[in-house]
Amino acid sequence: MALFTKEEALRYHSDGRKGKLEVISIKPCNTQKDLSMAYSPGVAEACRAIHADEDLSYKYTGRGNLVAVVSNGTAVLGLGNIGPAAGKPVMEGKGVLFKIFADVDVYDLNIDASDPEKVIEFCKMIEPSFGGINLEDIKAPECFEIERRLIEEMDIPVFHDDQHGTAIISTAGILNALEITGKKIEEIKIVVSGAGAAAIACSKLYVTMGARPENIYMFDSRGLLYEGRAGVTGFKADFAQKENAGSLADCMVGADMFLGLSVKDAINQEMVKTMSKGAIIFACANPDPEISYPDVKEVRPDILMGTGRSDYPNQVNNVLCFPFIFRGALDCRATTINDEMKLAAAQALAALAKEPVAQDICDAFGVDKLEFGMDYIIPKPTDPRVLTRLAPAVVKAAMETGVARIQIDLDQYKADLEERMAASKARGKMVVDSFNYDF
């Protein structure tokens, strides 16, 4: 049953101030002295200081808490190549999530540029204004080269959430799923439906965990990736099997895990029946997964399953990742977001799922309790502890791998995060309440 009508959704985005974001001044501008310090001539003091030491831009401007969400609208949220203007509501929404979950400020920059070189050039040009760049809804394979080049050529974190957000959340889920099912990452057979940005990023992170590439059977719209098959080039070639092992149904036989990042109804109950005992299914196509949760449980109740949906257990949801990854990366002034930081985030999420869950969170999801097990391997996005677990884990990994430019006391950092979020939520509530919305 839908939670809202089309009309309600459109009214949400259009009533009052249009869109979902607003820029407000956070310093007093009431007197002549205030105005003189905010702009001319007082602003010159900050300019001179930064000109002498560019790192001071993090002290005298909002750069250190500002992320650019950059998209060209070529692969938007299940809608496809709808362009930058039509994709803007999604990017504004991304800014809302950054703010409410981690108090990160965002400018969404929707650019009319399908040429990867132009996207790269644009991002490099705006580096002095931002502490990090979140690439969003850019189609594969261009997204791979864009991100790779920007990571190499820029000195601030660049993160394509469509790839790595899903990878981090699904990795957290796999860590716990393997523990529950008694399987070992280096031994499991993994079938992947989809060979786009998210599928490849997930598979790469699984290999970092210990999965063997030869045990990963990846399918694109034309079938299994294998050596010598037409179209298996670039990043797809990293997951090409030596030989053609057959159809998706053939490869599902004995599979320990199915990862779906493709389309509705990619697999069926007959395929599910052939999987190994205690298998794992993450069917993440949205809004309709590769196979529905009820269909799997009807024929294989022993299978541990997650989807991209919030109305079934174990939601694989990117909001559990990107705000907190960036919060940690910004706070330690990381130059990049490396694999160690991603894996640390996944491990922190997996560990949190084993802790007791507050009753108000259970109530919000309409359940009596949430306990670690088949139906709860990934924390809920509304759990406030996600911030104080993930961001410090990311900072710790950044410091240990030498990409952090600031050393942080992690115990004090956790307390500071709690205070920061309380203040941010209070400010946000005051602003929203002032509009008297009635949706």
Secondary structure, DSSP 8 states (H G I E B T S, - for coil): --SS-HHHHHHHHHSSSSSS------S---SHHHHHHHSTTTHHHHHHHHHH-GGGHHHHSGGGGEEEEEE-SSSBTTTBS-HHHHHHHHHHHHHHHHHHHH--EEEEEE----SHHHHHHHHHHTGGG-SEEEE-S--TTHHHHHHHHHHHH-SS-EEEHHHHHHHHHHHHHHHHHHHHHT--TTT--EEEE--SHHHHHHHHHHHHHT--GGGEEEEETTEE-BTT-TT--GGGGGG-BSS----HHHHHTT-SEEEE-S-TTSS-HHHHHTS-TT-EEEE--SSS-SS-HHHHHHH-TT-EEEES-TTSSSB--GGGTHHHHHHHHHHTT-S---HHHHHHHHHHHHHHTTS---HHHHHHTT-S---SBTTBSS--TT-THHHHHHHHHHHHHHHHTT--SS---HHHHHHHHHHHHHHHHHHHHHHHHTTT---
